[in-house]
Structure formats: C-alpha cells, structure tokens
Amino acid sequence: MLPLRSPQFAALLAIAALSLSACNTPSDRPQRIEAAVHMADPALLETWRDLIKPGEDERRWESIDWRSSAWDAILEARALDRPLLVWSMNGHPLGFT
C-alpha cells in the first residue's frame, strides 16, 4: 500500500483522474479504470522513474564545486592561476519567467 503523501500515490491519483476524465462515453469506463490501474502499477512507476532519472554521466556537473560569490571565485581563480567561468542568465533561476 502506498502512503497517502508519497509521490507515487500522487502520480497514481493524477493518472486515475486523467484516465477517468479522458472520455465522455460511459460505455468505456471499465476500460479506462483498468488502464488507470495498470498505469499506476508500482513496477511501472519504478520503470518510468528509472528511465527519467539522469544517469551518473548526466550528473557530472553536480560534482563541480560551484561558487555563488563572484568575488570569492575571482580570488580563488587568481590564487590557483586558473580561468574563471561565469555562468549568467536572465530570469528566475527555476525558469519561472
């Protein structure tokens, strides 16, 4: 049994709601319910999670010791005689623009 506050339960609920609201005819309701139950199978959810989750080679950027202070980064780059990469963007850091 999935805990009510788990992401898997939320996904199951969303899939079931979308599946049940996808069609207007009541005659295919049993098929929609069966499809929703099949899609919410924990093994299937785990398969999708494993497919979507980035692999180790896609997460190498997380191992970089990023600096949030430009001045500290400049001082460190000078001390180590290394170049400085400045990553700049316009907008919200999570893309909510």
C-alpha distances in whole Angstrom, upper triangle without the diagonal:
4,7,9,12,11,13,11,9,13,14,12,13,17,17,16,19,21,21,21,24,26,28,30,31,29,30,27,24,22,23,22,18,18,19,16,14,15,16,12,11,10,13,15,14,15,18,19,18,21,23,23,23,27,28,31,34,33,32,35,36,34,36,39,40,41,43,43,46,49,52,50,49,53,54,52,53,56,56,54,57,54,53,51,48,48,45,45,44,44,42,38,37,33,35,35,39
4,6,8,7,9,7,6,10,11,10,11,14,15,15,17,19,19,20,23,24,27,29,30,29,30,27,24,23,23,21,18,18,19,16,13,15,15,11,11,9,12,14,12,13,16,17,16,18,21,21,21,24,26,28,31,30,29,32,33,31,33,36,37,37,40,39,43,45,48,46,46,49,51,48,49,53,53,51,53,51,50,47,45,44,41,42,40,40,38,34,33,30,32,31,35
4,6,5,9,8,7,10,12,11,12,15,16,16,18,21,21,22,24,26,29,31,32,31,32,30,26,26,26,24,21,21,22,18,17,18,18,14,14,12,16,17,15,15,19,19,18,20,23,22,22,25,27,29,32,30,29,33,33,31,33,36,36,36,38,37,41,44,46,45,44,48,49,47,48,52,52,50,53,50,49,47,44,43,40,41,39,39,37,33,32,29,31,30,34
4,6,9,9,6,8,11,10,10,13,15,15,16,18,20,20,22,24,27,29,30,28,30,28,25,24,25,22,20,21,21,17,16,19,18,14,15,14,18,18,16,17,21,20,19,22,24,23,23,26,28,30,33,31,30,34,34,31,34,37,37,37,39,37,41,44,46,45,45,48,50,48,49,53,52,51,53,51,50,47,44,43,40,40,38,38,35,32,31,27,29,29,32
4,7,8,7,7,11,11,11,13,16,16,17,19,21,21,23,25,28,30,32,31,32,30,27,27,27,24,22,23,23,19,18,20,19,15,17,15,18,19,16,17,20,19,17,21,23,21,21,24,26,28,31,29,28,31,31,28,31,33,34,33,35,34,37,40,43,41,41,45,46,44,45,49,49,48,50,47,46,44,41,40,37,37,35,35,32,28,27,24,26,26,29
4,5,5,6,9,10,11,13,14,15,17,19,20,21,23,24,27,30,32,31,32,29,27,26,26,23,21,22,21,18,17,18,16,13,14,12,15,16,12,13,17,16,14,17,19,18,17,21,23,25,28,26,25,28,28,26,28,31,32,32,34,33,36,39,42,40,40,43,45,43,44,47,47,46,48,45,44,42,39,38,35,35,34,34,31,28,26,23,25,25,29
4,5,5,6,9,10,10,12,14,15,16,18,20,21,22,25,28,30,30,31,28,26,25,25,22,20,21,20,16,16,17,15,12,13,11,14,14,10,11,14,13,11,14,16,15,14,18,20,23,25,23,22,26,26,24,27,29,30,30,32,31,35,37,40,39,38,41,43,41,42,45,46,44,46,43,42,39,37,36,32,33,31,31,29,25,24,20,22,22,26
4,5,5,6,9,10,10,12,14,15,16,18,20,21,24,27,28,28,29,26,23,23,22,19,18,18,17,13,13,14,11,8,10,8,11,11,7,9,12,11,10,13,15,14,15,18,21,23,26,24,23,27,28,26,28,31,33,32,35,34,38,40,43,42,41,44,46,44,44,48,48,47,48,45,44,42,39,38,35,35,33,34,31,28,27,23,25,25,29
4,5,5,6,9,10,10,12,14,15,16,18,20,23,25,27,25,27,24,21,21,21,18,16,17,16,13,12,14,12,9,11,9,13,13,10,12,15,14,14,17,19,18,18,22,24,27,30,27,27,31,31,29,32,34,35,35,37,36,40,42,45,44,43,47,48,46,47,51,51,50,52,48,47,45,42,41,38,38,36,36,33,30,29,25,27,26,30
4,5,5,6,9,10,10,12,14,15,16,18,21,24,26,25,27,24,21,22,21,18,17,18,17,13,13,15,13,10,13,12,15,15,11,14,16,15,14,18,19,17,18,21,24,27,29,27,26,30,30,28,31,33,34,34,36,34,38,40,43,42,41,45,47,45,46,49,50,48,50,47,46,43,40,39,35,35,33,33,30,27,26,22,24,23,26
4,5,5,6,8,10,10,12,14,15,16,19,22,24,24,25,22,20,20,19,16,15,16,14,11,12,13,10,8,11,10,13,11,8,11,13,11,11,15,16,14,16,19,22,25,27,25,25,28,29,27,30,33,34,33,36,35,38,40,44,43,41,45,47,45,45,49,50,48,50,46,45,42,39,38,35,34,32,32,30,27,26,22,23,23,26
4,5,5,6,9,10,10,12,14,15,18,21,22,21,23,20,17,17,16,14,12,13,11,8,8,10,8,5,8,9,12,11,9,12,14,13,13,17,18,17,18,22,25,28,30,28,28,31,32,30,33,36,37,37,39,38,42,44,47,46,45,48,50,48,49,53,53,51,53,50,48,46,43,42,38,38,36,36,33,30,30,26,27,26,30
4,6,5,6,9,10,11,12,14,17,19,21,20,22,19,16,17,17,14,12,14,13,9,10,13,11,8,12,13,16,15,12,16,18,16,16,20,21,20,21,25,27,30,33,30,30,34,34,32,35,38,39,38,40,39,42,45,48,47,46,49,51,50,50,54,54,53,55,51,50,47,44,43,39,39,36,36,33,30,30,26,27,26,29
4,5,5,6,8,10,11,12,15,18,20,20,22,19,16,17,17,13,13,15,13,9,11,13,11,9,13,14,17,15,13,16,17,15,16,19,19,18,20,23,26,29,31,28,29,32,32,31,34,36,38,37,39,37,41,43,46,45,44,48,50,48,48,52,53,51,53,49,48,45,42,40,37,36,34,33,30,28,27,23,24,23,26
4,5,5,6,8,10,10,14,17,18,18,19,16,14,15,14,10,10,12,9,6,9,10,7,7,11,13,15,12,11,15,15,13,15,18,18,17,19,23,26,29,31,28,29,33,33,32,35,37,39,38,40,39,43,45,48,47,46,49,51,50,50,53,54,53,54,50,49,46,43,42,38,38,35,35,32,30,29,25,26,25,28
4,6,5,6,9,10,12,15,16,15,17,14,12,12,12,8,7,10,8,5,7,10,8,8,11,14,16,14,13,17,18,16,18,21,21,21,23,26,29,32,34,32,32,36,36,35,38,41,42,41,44,42,46,48,51,51,49,52,55,53,53,57,58,56,57,54,52,50,46,45,42,41,39,38,35,33,32,29,29,28,31
4,5,5,6,8,11,13,15,15,17,15,12,14,14,10,10,13,11,8,11,14,12,11,15,17,20,17,16,20,21,19,20,24,23,22,24,28,31,34,36,33,33,37,37,36,39,41,43,42,44,42,46,47,51,50,49,52,55,53,53,57,58,56,58,54,52,50,46,45,41,40,38,37,34,31,31,28,28,26,29
4,5,5,6,9,12,14,15,17,14,12,14,13,10,10,13,11,8,12,14,11,12,16,18,20,17,16,20,20,18,19,23,22,21,23,26,30,33,34,31,32,36,36,35,38,40,42,41,43,41,45,46,50,50,48,51,54,52,52,56,57,55,56,53,51,48,45,43,40,39,36,35,32,30,30,27,26,25,27
4,6,5,8,11,12,13,14,11,9,11,10,6,7,9,7,6,10,11,10,11,14,17,19,16,16,19,20,18,20,23,22,21,24,28,30,34,35,33,34,37,38,37,40,42,44,43,45,44,48,49,53,52,51,54,56,55,55,58,59,58,59,55,53,51,47,46,42,42,39,38,36,34,33,30,29,29,31
4,6,7,9,10,10,12,10,7,9,10,6,7,10,9,8,11,13,12,13,16,19,21,19,19,22,23,21,23,26,26,25,28,31,34,37,39,36,37,41,41,40,43,45,47,46,48,47,50,52,55,55,54,57,59,57,57,61,62,61,62,58,56,54,50,49,45,44,41,41,38,36,36,32,32,30,33
4,6,7,10,11,13,11,9,13,12,9,10,14,12,11,14,16,15,16,19,22,24,21,21,24,25,22,24,28,27,26,28,32,35,38,39,36,37,41,41,40,44,45,47,46,47,46,49,51,54,54,53,56,58,57,57,60,62,60,61,58,56,53,49,48,44,43,40,39,36,34,34,31,30,29,31
4,7,9,11,13,10,10,13,12,8,11,13,11,11,15,16,14,16,19,22,24,21,20,24,24,21,24,27,25,24,28,30,33,37,38,35,36,40,40,40,43,45,47,45,47,46,49,51,54,54,53,55,58,57,56,60,61,60,60,57,55,52,48,47,43,42,39,38,36,34,34,31,30,29,30
4,6,8,10,8,8,11,11,8,11,14,12,13,16,17,17,18,21,24,26,23,23,27,27,24,27,30,28,28,31,34,37,40,41,39,40,44,44,43,47,48,50,49,51,50,53,54,58,58,56,59,62,60,60,64,65,63,64,60,58,56,52,51,47,46,43,42,39,37,38,34,33,32,34
4,6,9,9,9,13,13,11,13,16,16,16,19,20,20,22,25,28,29,27,27,30,30,28,30,33,32,31,35,37,40,44,45,42,43,47,47,46,50,51,53,52,54,52,56,57,60,60,59,62,64,63,63,66,68,66,67,63,61,59,55,53,50,48,45,44,41,40,40,37,36,34,36
4,6,6,7,11,11,11,13,15,15,16,19,20,21,22,25,28,30,27,28,31,31,29,32,35,34,33,36,39,42,46,47,44,46,49,49,49,52,54,56,55,57,55,59,60,64,64,62,65,68,66,66,69,71,69,70,66,64,61,58,56,53,52,48,47,45,43,44,40,39,38,39
4,6,5,9,10,10,11,14,15,15,17,19,20,21,24,27,29,27,27,31,31,30,32,35,34,34,37,40,43,46,48,45,46,50,50,50,53,55,57,56,58,56,60,61,65,64,63,66,69,67,67,71,72,70,71,67,65,63,59,58,54,53,50,49,46,44,45,41,40,39,41
4,6,8,9,10,12,13,14,16,18,19,20,22,24,27,29,26,28,31,31,30,33,35,34,34,37,41,43,47,48,46,47,51,51,51,54,56,58,57,59,58,62,63,67,66,65,68,70,69,68,72,73,71,72,69,67,64,61,59,56,55,52,51,48,47,47,43,42,41,43
4,6,5,6,9,10,11,12,14,15,17,19,20,24,25,23,24,28,27,26,29,31,30,31,34,37,39,43,44,42,43,47,48,47,50,52,55,54,56,55,58,60,63,63,61,64,67,65,65,69,70,68,69,65,63,61,57,56,52,52,49,48,46,44,44,40,40,39,41
4,5,5,6,9,10,10,12,14,15,16,19,22,24,22,23,26,26,25,28,30,30,30,33,36,38,42,43,41,42,46,46,46,49,51,53,52,54,53,57,58,62,61,60,63,65,64,64,67,68,67,68,64,62,60,56,55,51,51,48,47,44,42,43,39,38,37,39
4,5,5,6,9,10,11,12,14,15,17,21,22,20,22,25,25,24,27,29,29,30,32,36,38,41,43,41,42,46,47,46,49,51,53,53,55,54,58,59,63,62,61,64,66,64,64,68,69,67,68,65,63,61,57,56,52,52,49,49,46,44,44,40,40,39,42
4,5,5,6,9,10,10,12,14,16,19,20,18,20,23,23,22,25,27,26,27,30,33,35,39,40,38,40,44,44,44,47,49,51,51,53,53,56,58,61,61,59,62,64,62,62,66,67,65,66,62,60,58,55,54,50,50,47,47,45,43,42,39,38,38,40
4,5,5,6,9,10,10,12,14,18,19,17,18,21,21,20,23,25,25,25,28,31,33,37,38,36,38,41,42,41,44,47,49,48,50,49,53,54,58,57,56,59,61,60,59,63,64,62,63,60,58,55,52,51,47,47,44,44,41,39,39,35,35,34,37
4,5,5,6,9,10,11,13,16,18,16,17,20,21,20,22,25,25,25,28,31,33,37,39,37,38,41,42,41,44,46,48,48,50,49,53,55,58,57,56,59,61,59,59,63,64,62,63,60,58,56,52,52,48,48,45,45,42,40,39,36,36,35,37
4,5,5,6,9,10,11,15,16,14,16,19,19,19,21,24,24,24,27,30,32,36,38,36,37,41,42,41,44,46,48,48,51,50,54,55,59,58,56,59,62,60,59,63,64,62,63,60,58,56,53,52,48,48,46,46,43,41,40,37,37,36,39
4,5,5,6,9,10,14,15,12,14,17,17,16,19,21,21,21,24,27,29,33,35,33,34,38,39,38,41,43,46,45,48,47,51,52,56,55,53,56,59,57,57,60,61,59,60,57,55,53,49,49,45,45,43,43,40,38,38,34,34,34,36
4,5,5,6,9,12,14,12,12,16,16,15,17,20,20,20,23,26,28,32,34,32,32,36,37,36,39,41,43,43,45,45,48,50,53,53,51,54,56,55,55,58,59,57,58,55,53,51,48,47,43,43,41,41,38,36,35,31,31,31,34
4,5,5,6,10,12,11,11,15,15,15,17,20,20,21,23,27,29,32,34,32,33,37,38,37,39,42,44,44,46,46,49,51,55,53,52,55,57,55,55,59,60,58,59,56,54,52,49,48,45,45,43,43,40,38,37,33,34,33,36
4,5,5,9,10,8,10,13,13,13,16,18,18,19,21,25,27,30,32,30,31,35,36,35,38,41,43,43,46,45,49,51,54,53,51,55,57,54,54,58,59,56,58,54,53,51,48,47,44,44,42,43,40,38,37,33,34,34,37
4,6,9,9,7,8,11,11,10,13,15,15,16,18,22,24,27,29,27,28,32,33,32,35,38,40,40,42,42,46,47,51,50,48,51,53,51,51,55,55,53,55,51,50,48,44,44,40,41,38,39,36,34,33,29,30,30,33
4,6,8,7,7,10,11,11,12,15,16,16,18,22,24,27,29,27,28,32,33,31,34,37,39,39,41,41,44,46,50,48,47,50,52,50,50,54,54,53,54,51,49,47,44,44,40,40,38,39,36,34,32,29,29,30,33
4,5,5,6,9,10,11,12,14,16,17,18,22,23,26,29,27,28,32,33,32,34,37,39,39,42,42,46,48,51,49,48,51,53,51,51,55,55,53,54,51,50,48,45,45,41,42,40,41,39,36,34,31,32,32,35
4,5,5,6,9,10,10,12,14,15,16,20,21,24,26,25,25,29,30,29,31,34,36,37,39,39,43,45,48,47,45,49,50,48,48,52,52,50,52,48,48,46,43,43,39,40,39,40,37,35,33,29,31,31,35
4,5,5,6,9,10,10,12,14,15,19,19,22,25,24,25,28,30,29,31,34,36,37,40,40,44,45,49,47,45,49,50,48,48,52,52,49,51,48,47,45,42,43,39,40,39,40,38,36,34,30,32,33,36
4,5,5,6,9,10,11,12,14,17,19,22,24,23,24,27,29,28,30,33,36,36,39,39,43,45,48,46,45,48,50,47,47,51,51,49,50,47,46,44,41,41,38,39,37,38,36,34,32,29,30,30,34
4,5,5,6,9,10,11,12,16,17,20,23,21,22,25,27,26,28,31,33,33,36,36,40,42,45,43,42,45,47,45,45,49,49,47,48,45,44,42,39,39,35,36,34,35,33,31,29,25,26,27,31
4,5,5,6,9,10,10,14,15,18,20,19,20,23,25,24,26,29,31,32,35,35,39,40,44,42,40,44,45,43,43,47,47,44,46,43,42,40,37,38,34,36,34,36,34,31,29,26,27,28,32
4,5,5,6,9,10,13,14,17,19,18,19,23,25,24,26,29,32,32,35,36,40,41,44,43,41,44,46,43,43,47,47,45,46,43,42,40,37,37,34,36,34,36,34,32,30,26,28,29,32
4,5,5,6,8,12,13,17,19,17,18,22,23,23,25,28,30,31,34,34,38,39,42,41,39,42,44,42,42,45,46,44,45,41,40,38,35,35,32,33,31,32,31,29,27,23,24,26,29
4,5,5,6,10,11,15,17,15,16,19,21,20,22,25,27,28,31,31,35,36,39,38,36,39,41,39,39,43,43,41,42,39,38,36,33,33,30,31,29,31,29,27,24,21,23,24,27
4,6,5,8,9,12,14,13,14,18,20,19,21,24,27,27,31,31,35,36,39,38,36,39,41,38,38,42,42,39,41,38,37,35,32,33,30,31,30,32,31,29,26,23,24,26,29
4,6,8,9,13,14,13,14,18,20,19,22,24,27,28,31,32,35,36,40,38,36,39,41,39,38,42,42,40,41,37,36,35,32,32,29,30,29,31,30,28,25,23,23,26,28
4,6,9,13,14,11,13,16,17,17,20,22,25,25,28,28,32,33,37,36,33,36,39,36,36,40,40,38,39,35,34,32,29,29,26,27,26,27,26,24,22,19,20,22,25
4,6,10,12,10,10,14,15,14,17,20,22,22,26,26,30,31,34,33,31,34,36,34,33,37,37,35,37,33,32,30,27,28,25,26,25,27,26,24,21,18,20,22,25
4,7,8,6,7,10,12,12,14,17,19,20,23,24,28,29,32,31,28,31,33,31,30,34,34,32,33,30,29,27,24,25,22,24,23,25,25,23,20,18,19,22,25
4,5,5,6,9,12,12,13,16,19,20,24,25,29,30,33,31,29,32,33,31,30,34,34,31,32,29,28,27,25,26,23,26,25,28,28,26,23,21,23,26,28
4,5,5,7,10,10,10,13,17,18,22,24,27,28,31,29,26,29,31,28,27,31,31,28,29,26,26,25,23,24,22,25,25,28,28,27,23,22,24,27,29
4,6,6,9,10,11,13,17,18,22,24,27,27,30,28,26,28,30,27,26,30,30,27,28,25,24,23,21,23,21,24,24,27,28,27,23,22,24,27,29
4,6,8,9,11,13,16,17,20,22,25,26,29,27,25,27,29,27,26,30,30,27,28,25,24,22,20,21,18,21,21,24,24,23,20,19,20,23,25
4,5,6,8,10,13,14,18,19,23,23,26,25,22,25,27,24,24,28,28,25,27,23,22,21,19,20,17,20,20,23,23,22,18,17,19,23,25
4,5,6,7,11,12,16,18,21,22,25,23,20,23,25,22,21,25,25,22,23,20,19,18,16,18,16,19,21,24,25,23,20,20,21,25,27
4,5,6,9,9,13,15,18,19,21,20,17,20,22,19,19,22,23,20,22,18,17,16,13,15,13,16,17,20,21,20,16,17,19,22,24
4,5,8,9,12,14,17,19,21,19,17,20,22,19,19,23,23,21,23,20,19,17,15,16,14,17,18,21,21,20,16,16,19,22,24
4,6,9,12,15,18,19,21,19,16,20,21,18,18,21,21,19,21,18,18,17,15,17,16,19,21,24,25,23,19,20,22,25,27
4,6,9,12,15,15,18,15,13,16,17,14,14,18,18,16,17,14,14,13,12,13,13,16,18,22,23,22,18,19,22,25,26
4,7,10,12,13,15,12,10,14,15,12,13,16,16,14,16,14,14,12,12,13,13,16,19,22,23,22,18,20,22,25,27
4,7,9,10,13,11,9,12,14,12,12,16,16,15,17,14,14,11,10,10,10,13,15,19,19,18,15,17,19,22,24
4,6,7,9,7,6,10,11,10,11,14,15,15,16,14,14,11,10,10,10,12,15,18,19,18,15,18,20,23,24
4,6,9,8,8,11,13,12,14,17,17,18,19,17,16,13,12,10,10,11,14,16,17,15,13,16,18,20,21
4,6,5,6,9,10,11,12,14,16,17,18,17,16,12,12,11,12,12,15,17,18,18,16,19,21,23,23
4,6,5,6,9,10,10,12,14,15,16,14,13,10,10,8,10,11,14,16,18,18,17,20,22,24,24
4,5,5,6,9,10,11,12,14,15,14,14,11,13,11,14,15,18,20,22,22,20,24,25,27,27
4,5,5,6,9,10,11,12,14,13,14,11,13,12,15,16,19,22,23,23,21,24,26,28,29
4,5,5,6,9,10,10,12,10,10,7,9,9,12,14,17,20,22,22,20,23,24,27,27
4,5,5,6,9,10,10,10,9,7,10,10,13,15,19,21,24,24,22,25,27,29,29
4,6,5,6,9,10,10,11,10,13,14,17,18,22,25,27,27,25,28,30,32,32
4,5,5,6,8,8,10,9,12,13,16,19,22,25,27,27,24,27,29,32,32
4,5,5,6,5,6,6,10,12,15,17,21,24,27,27,24,27,29,32,32
4,5,5,7,8,9,13,14,18,20,24,27,29,30,27,31,32,35,35
4,6,8,11,11,15,17,20,23,26,29,32,32,29,32,34,37,37
4,5,9,10,14,16,19,22,26,29,32,32,29,31,33,36,37
4,7,9,13,16,19,22,26,29,32,32,29,32,34,37,37
4,7,10,13,16,19,23,26,29,29,26,29,30,33,34
4,7,10,13,16,20,23,26,27,24,27,28,31,31
4,6,10,12,16,20,22,23,21,24,24,28,27
4,6,10,13,17,19,20,18,20,21,24,24
4,6,10,13,16,17,15,18,19,22,21
4,7,11,13,14,12,15,15,18,18
4,7,10,11,10,13,13,16,15
4,6,8,8,11,10,13,12
4,7,8,11,9,11,9
4,6,8,7,7,6
4,5,5,5,6
4,6,7,9
4,6,9
4,6
4
